[in-house]
Amino acid sequence: MSGLGLDIKKKFKSLIGKQDSFTSPVEEQIDRDSFPGDLPAVTKYKHTVLANPHEEQEVLEGIENIYYSHTDTSLYELEKLPEVLDLQDIDADRNRLRKQLNVVSKKVSDLVLQNHPAYARELQRVMELEKTLQLASVICANGRRNLSDARQTFTSASLKMLANVRKRQQLTGLLKSLRTIKTLQRTDLRLREMLEEEDYCGAIQLCLECQQAASTYRHFKCISELNSKLQDTLVMIEEQLDVALSKTCSNFDVVHYEKVQKAYRLLNKTQLYEYTYIRVTQVSLQTAMDQLHMHFTSAIHNTAFTIVLGYVELCSGTTNSNFHKRQYTDLCKNVTQDSFTPCLIDLCKALWEVMKSYFKTMQWHEQNDINVQDKDETEEGTEEIAFNKKYIKQKLDHGLTRIWMDVQQKVKLFVLGTDLSHFKLEEFIRVLDIIHRMIEIGEEFCGSKSDGLQDSLKQQSLNYFKNHHRYRMDELRMFLENEGWELCPVKTNFTYSRLLEFKFMKHWNKSPELSPRGDSSLTTDNKVVYFKDFTDGATPFDVHPEDDENEDVFSYSFDSEGNDSDSDSDIPDELKQDYIDEITGEARSHRQYKRRISHNRSRKNVPIVTNTTINLLRVIGKYMKMITVLKPIAFDVIYCISQLFDYYLYTVYSFFGSHDSVRNERAINQRLHLTLQRIHSNVIAEEVTPGAPPVDSEENQDRVPQPHLSPVVDLTAADKLFGLSERVVAAESLVFLANQFEQLQPHFETMIPTNKKAFLQQFYSQTISIAAELRKPVYWAVSVHAIDYNGVINLMANVRWDIKDIMSQHNAYVDDILKKFENLNRKLSDISRRLPIPRVVYTSVWEHCVRLTNRILVEGYSNAKKCSNEGRAFMQLDFQQLLSNLEKMIDLRPIPEKEFVEGYIKAYYLHESQFDSWLLDHKEYSPKQLIALINSVDHLNKKARQRLITVIEDMERTRR
């Protein structure tokens, strides 16, 4: 059945193929009609089908799109036939197609009728053109006839004369052209001379004029070769301009740069972003800007490579090595430690020049981009200039970051190529200072924080600093173990700021707000603007000699402020005369008197410091300098500074205040005790003792062994008040050091990160603020041994207190105490002649002595087995006698623990009912003293005594 269907399809196809030779029904209708008159045949045609316009439109819309193409529609209709043919369907399709054909034919006919008037008009124009051509033919014939007459009228001589004149004119023009060509041939030499003179504008102008002239005479064969040569010369000029442009990357010169700018404008390229009336495409602008940045990138690479290569070859001592073939990273690893800092300085100077040239290039364009505009520029040209201006500004701004990234990378690779762990602290700080200065330049250049460079240095610097701090702690221990605790003579105005290590803070000391908070070490008024302040050949990395500023802190006399004590230019002449001392009767000069007065005054105000104190301040100054150049490790440095002070404080305590007598008398308060415990657990290394539990080596590694007092320091000599001079120097140097820390606190607060300020506050509240409290245990040891308190007890034991008569003369132990006080006062005077003792030391020593004496008195009174009312009055008489003489001897008001003695004496007179409350209110007495008091009271019966003793014992158990 399928084969039969295929055969029928083939027959239809052949039948349709023959259809082309048949005439359509419309054509048959047209052929059969007769055409009357001159009317077109189209107008005589009558459609056999009269359809509604709406129906015709629907039929047209129903025609498939394939009939409007050049596709074989017959084959298309055959392919649409189904496998099983249906005659009715085929006939329906045939009727549909015939109906569509009739509608299309009618539509075409209507269009032909519609365009017939235009056809008639065009035919009329063709007929008129034919008439015009006939007239032209007549005119041409007349012209030929007139020319023939003219040939016959003029003679051949006249025509020959005209030909010679014409030939002369041609030869004159040819001679002029030959002279111009000769000039063009000689132009090449002049162009090269102008390029050597850097007259780029003149060379370009001459070359362009020659090209214009060559184009005028291009019909000569010799000009083609010259034109090619001029084109090569123009290319050479462009190359020379490119070389001249590259020179501005390392050393920007305004005059030279303006020459290059004008030359580019003449070249019609504007490669350096100049705005002119000549239109330049965006592609050429992009290429020119990339070329400019390429020059800066090349300048950075070549400059860095050349400088490092020079130092490597210089240090290697040979030129046969292939260092110039190595990569920049490998070259940096061959820089020696001695040449590292000079090479870094030269590298930063060279890179600074490149950055400064780029900065000046931007400034030049900002100042000159509005000055180059054409007077006749159109609106379109103005828009293009505005677009170029915006485009150039964006490109230059983006170039800032790119240039700085290249510079930062070169410095980073150079620094990381060398091991800095063996550098001295001063040299290491100098390196960090150079890099910090470069980071500040980068921040000013493009606003970059240089996180990559800072992060790469942070860990390396932190490791270096920890190792160096360990060395400094060991050095401090060595200083303390060899310290003789003698006064180091300094001027009365000595503070930390007088040391050279703190000279970098001279701007800070005016106000704490000037300290580096995060981005600058100066205020806006004092801040260094690198690209503004270093424009005349100087660089931020120039090494300035430091010999101009000498450290002047030591004094070989106690002259305040370091002034000449013999200077008396401001004193009247009558006061400069010699005089007679009214006390000694000796003749003295005014100069001697003035020197003595100045000497006594300066001794009162001289700071008490040791060599170790000054060395410690120097170390702190170096540490703070490190913070300014590398802020990310600020907390670690400040923590190490606190360890230095902790170790100094703990050493002073262990040397002079950790005696058994001090601990027994509780001279250390709770705050000081906790601070010493904290320092001992965090800073002091545990000593390995045989038989003791093993010590954790990791924890002990970061700690420092406890120092030992130098053998030259004698704390047992009674004639020297058990090392009072050394104790004064130690304690007061610690207090002086604490005062310096208090002055530095505002600077520390601005340096330390915000989230670490709690540590700083804790350090000042728990360590610095209690440094002065260490005086008590240090001077307590002197007061304990300066007076023979046991001798006083023995003398008091020989006194009878059960007397019946009131005595008018005090006992001998009072005179003994006063004699011991006078001896102590004399020793203090002797020591003060060698060492200026502050008043606080006198007060502390005397306060401890009087306090201990009063306690000894109470102890002696409590040793009395029996006592009467008269004996109690005798005690009061002795104590009042002691107080009256003591007030004359020392300037100490009020007398310490005066009520302690008086209260114990007067308690003897209390009534039995008052003893209970008195005992509860006076827990400062020992149980032995209270029991002795109860037993000595004669108006208490045995039962009352036993009850009160029981109360005392209960109080003691409760206290424990």
Buried (B, 14 or more C-beta within 10 A) or exposed (E): EEEEEEEEBEEBBEEBEEEEEEEEBBEEBBEEEEEEEEEEEEEEBEBEEEBEEEEBEEBEEEBEEEEEEEEEBBEEBBEEBEEEEEEEEBEEEEEEBEBBBBBBBBEEBEEEEEEEEEEEEEEEEEEEEEEEEEEEEEEEEEEEEEEEEEEEEEEEEEEEEEEEEEEEEEEEEEEEBEEBBEEBEEBBEBBBEBBEEBBBBBBBBBBBEBBEBBEEBEEEEEBEEBBEBBEEBBEBBBEBBBEBBBBBBBEBEEEBBEBBBBBBBBBEBBBBBBBBBBEBEEEEBEEBBEBBBEBBBEBBBBBBBEBBBBBBBEBEEEEEEEBEEBEBEEBBBBBEEEBBBEBBBBBBBBBBBBBBBBBBBBEBBEEBBEEBEEEEBEEEBEEBBEEBBEBBBEBBEEBBBBBBBBBBBBBBBBBBBBEBEEBEBEBBBBBBBBBBBBBBBBBBBBEBEBEEBBEBBBEBBBEBBBEBBBEBBEBBBEBBBEBEBBBBBBBBBBBBBBBEBBBBBEBBBEEBEBBBEEEBBEEEEEBBEBBEEBEEEEBBBEEEEEEEEEEEBEBEEBBBEBEEBEEBEEEEEEEEEEEEEEEEEEEEEBEBBBBEEBBEEBBEEBBBBBBBBBBBBBBBBBBBBBBBBBBBBBBBBBBBBBBBBBBBBBBBBBBBBBBEBBEEBEBBEEBBEEBBEBBBEEBBBBEEEEEEEEBEEEEBEBBBBBBEBBEEBEBEEEEBBBBBBBBBBBBBBBBBBBBBBEEBBBBBBBBBBEEEEEBBEEBBEBBBBBBBBBBBBBBBBBBBBBBBBEBBBEBBEEBEBEBEEEEEEBBEBBBBBBEBBEBBBEBBEEBBEEBBBBEBBBBBBBBBBBBBBBBBBBBBBBBBEEBBBBBBBBBBBBBEBBBEBBEEEBEBEEBBBBBBBBBBBBBBEBEBEEBEEBBEEBEEBBBEBBBBBBBBBEEBEEEBBEBBBEBBEEBBEEEE
